[in-house]
Amino acid sequence: MDAKIFILILFFPIFCFGQKTKYPKDTIYIKFKDTVFNNPKMKSKSSHSFQGNSGIKFWWNRKWLFHSSQKNSDTLCYKHLKEYQFLNLKEIESKEKKYYKKRFGGNPWIKNKNGVFHTFLIEVISKEKFVIYPVIWRNEGVIN
């Protein structure tokens, strides 16, 4: 009886957590450029970042992205920047629609880019270096 319990305990995590999903998340990269932020209502398409205790908030194309201070960012040499393919907001939304059509057969009533993408924001900090941040999308269900 003890051997059966031992085998069950040994293989239980494999059966529960080792399964592959039919709909894997896509990895996307966004190029971020910090611009002058002079619109107090945040209706402009300018981008800006705000440093806080819990992390960095990025305002990009009327969307909030958040990098937690608990996650690691990476600084890389500028010559590696050409290895990344950047997407704009239209391309991201198009990929999101294709994902929902493939997975749910249409438009679900809740949309969340965090469930569809692993998102990385890339900020060029000098002529020699850039920083890559793992980010999450914030306020995804809010109506504009």
N, C-alpha and C positions, 0 to 999 in steps of 0.2 A: 504494500500500500504506500509506503514511503517513497518508493522509486517512481510510482505514477505521479505523485504530487511534485516530486523533484523535476521530472520531465515536463510536467504542465507549467511549473514556474519558470523553467528554462526557456521553453518555446512560446510562452504567452506573449512577451513583447514582440517577438518576430511576427506572430499572426496578427497582432493588433496594430503595430506601428510600422511594420516593414512593407506595407502595401504601397504600390505606385498609383498615382492618380491618373485618370484618363485625360484630365485637362490641366496640364502643368502651367505654372505661371511663366510668363515671358519676361525677360530682363530688358529694361529700357534705360536709356541714358538721356539726360537733359543737360544742355549747356546753359550755364547761368552766368549772367554778367550783371554785377551790381551797378545800378544807374542812379542818377540823382533822383531823389524821392521828394517831390514837391506837391503832390496832390493829397490833401488831408482826408478826402473821402475814399481813397484807394480805388478809384474807378479807372485810372489810367492803366496802360499796358506796361508800365515801367516795372522793373524788378528791384527788389531790395531785400536785405537780410537783417534780422534782429537777433542779437545775442542775448540769451537769458540763462538763468541758473540751470534749467532742465535741458537746454540744448539751443539749437539755432532754428529760427523760423525763416523760411524763404517765401517771399511774395513773388510769384512768377506767373505771368499771363492770367491775372485775376484768380489765381489758385494759391492756396497755402500748402507748402511742403514743410515737413518737420524732420530735423535730424536730432535724435536723442543724444545727450552727452554720454549715455551709457554705451552707445555703439561707437565703434572705431571708424575714423575716417583715414584715408590713405593719401599721402603726398607722393606724386610720381613726377618723373622727368617729362618735360614738354614734348620730347620726341615720340612718346607713347600715345599722345593725344589722337593721332590719326587712326589708331586702332579701334576707336569707339565711333559708333554710328549714332548721331544725335537725332532725336525726333522733335517735331514741333507739336503743338497742342492738337491740331487737326489730325495729324498722323496717329497720335496717341488715342484720340477718341474713335478714330476709324478702327484701330486694332481692338479697342474695347468692345465696339459693336460686333465685330466679327467673332470675338470670343463668346459674347453672350448669345449670339445666334447659333454658334456651334454647340454650346453647352446647354442652353435652355430653349433653343428653337425660336428665339425672339428677344423682346425687350423685357427684362424683369422690372418690377416696380422699385426695387432697390438697386442702385448702381454704386459700386465701390471699386475704385481703381486699385486699392490695396489688395483686393481679392483676385485681381487679374494680373498685376505686374509686380516684379521686384524692381523698384525704381532707384536709380542712382543719379545724383545731381553732381555735375562737374563744374568746378569754378577755377578759372585760370587766375593764379595769384601773382605770377611774374612771367618774364620771358623764358624762364627756365623750368618753372614748376606749375603743376595744377593739383587741386585737391578733389578727391572723389568721396562724396558723402552718401551713405545709404539713407534714404528718406522714406517717409510715409506721407500719403496724401491726407490732408485735414479737411474737415467740413464738406465731405463728399455728398451728403444728402440734402444740403441746403439749397433752397431755390434762390436764384439771383434776383 
